[in-house]
Amino acid sequence: MNLLKYFPNLSEEQQRQIAALEDLYRDWNAKINVISRKDIDNLYEHHVLHSMAIAKIIQFRAGTKILDFGTGGGFPGIPLAILFPECTFKLIDGTGKKIRVAQEVCNAIGLKNCHPEHLRGEEEKGKYDFIVSRAVMPLPDLMKIVRKNISKEQHNALPNGVICLKGGDLQAETSPYCNIVEISAISMFFSEEWFKGKNIIYLPC
């Protein structure tokens, strides 16, 4: 899949890193199931581009610190770390073997700004400008865990907060935040059929 259609300004290094992901994830997926077997053929559309959708609502400024909560094998953190090499990403997950895959992928593509760690969200003590996640848990449950991790210092055009990738009916989980939550349909940015019904939720904190 040619991601340059949506991200035409990728450097040669970024293109190299993205192109390397397929073979790496196929190889690791054969050993450790981090992506469903039937979905590995759709890696770029369903995982890489889906993760990069966040860059359509915010361009993280240099120096921004981002926590990827429940990263699994590295999504959305690794594609975002490729897109924003001057930002720092910490990827956490409670499943050690998935974090190992994320670390090995980072090492293989030379991704220096991305730091996977085997850690549950409740144990994370650091402060970050943004928390990103991909359908890990309902928004109110996520907020209970990560609110403590959101820094009060502001560096970006959008106020610090939580950015989630989610599909389906979001009314129940966003209703407690109806005054401030922003929901963007990913189909506004990407034309592929798979993105219909997929959303980016941004909750300033």
Secondary structure, DSSP 8 states (H G I E B T S, - for coil): --GGGT-TT--HHHHHHHHHHHHHHHHHHHHS-SS-GGGGGGIIIIIIIHHHGGGGT----TT-EEEEET-TTTTTHHHHHHH-TTSEEEEEES-HHHHHHHHHHHHHHT-TTEEEEE--GGG----BSEEEEES-S-HHHHHHHHGGGB-S---SSS-SEEEEEEES--HHHHGGGTTT-EEEEGGGT---GGGTTEEEEEEE-
